[in-house]
Amino acid sequence: MRRDRWLILGIVGTVLSCLACLTPLAVVALGAIGLGAWTGHLDAVLLVLLVGFLTLIVYRYWSTRRTTP
């Protein structure tokens, strides 16, 4: 199978979204750069990102497997 950059992006994005959801690192980072008010909305943003990246992984995997004999 050739390298699929979109699939790799989906995997990396999913891992980073999971890490941000599971650790308070995002809260500390946003507070450090002056965006601490956004911490109340992190769940809405991170869950949408996670679902989007998972959808990208499934789509690219499915399309790669479908076209390859």
N, C-alpha and C positions, 0 to 999 in steps of 0.2 A: 504494500500500500504506500502510495506516495505521501509526502508530507502535506497535510492540510492545515493551513495557517488559521483558518476560521475555527476548526476543531480545537486546535491548541489554544487559541484565544478564549474559547468557551470553557475549556478545562481550567486555565489559569484564572479566569474571571470567577468561576464557580468556587475555586479554592479560596481566593481572596475574599469573596463575599461571605463564605462560611467562617473564615477567620475573623472577619469584622463583626459578624453576628454573635460569635461565641466568646469574644474577648472584649474587655472594655477599652481596647486600644483605640478604637474609633472615637470614643468619648474624650480620651486624653489628647489625641491628635487634634480633634476639632477645637478643644479648649485651648490648646497651645497656639493655634493659628488665629484665634479670635472668633471662631464660629461656634462657640459653645451653645448658642441659642438653638442650633439645629439638632442638638442631641435628642430632643423630644420627637423629632420626625425621622430618626434613623431607621426605625422598624419599617416604616412605609417604603423608604427608598431602598434599603438593603434587601428586603424581601422581593421587591420588583426586580432588582438587579439579579438576584439569585435565580428567580424563575426565568428571566430572559436568557441568562447564560446557560441554564439547563436546557431550555428549548433550543438554543443554538447548537449545543452538543448533540442532542437527539436528532435534529434535522440534518446536520452535516454527516453524522455517522450513518443515518439512514440513506441519504443521497449518495454517499460514497459506496456503500454496500450494494445499492440498487444498480449503479452503473458499472460496477466491476463484475466481470463474469466469474 
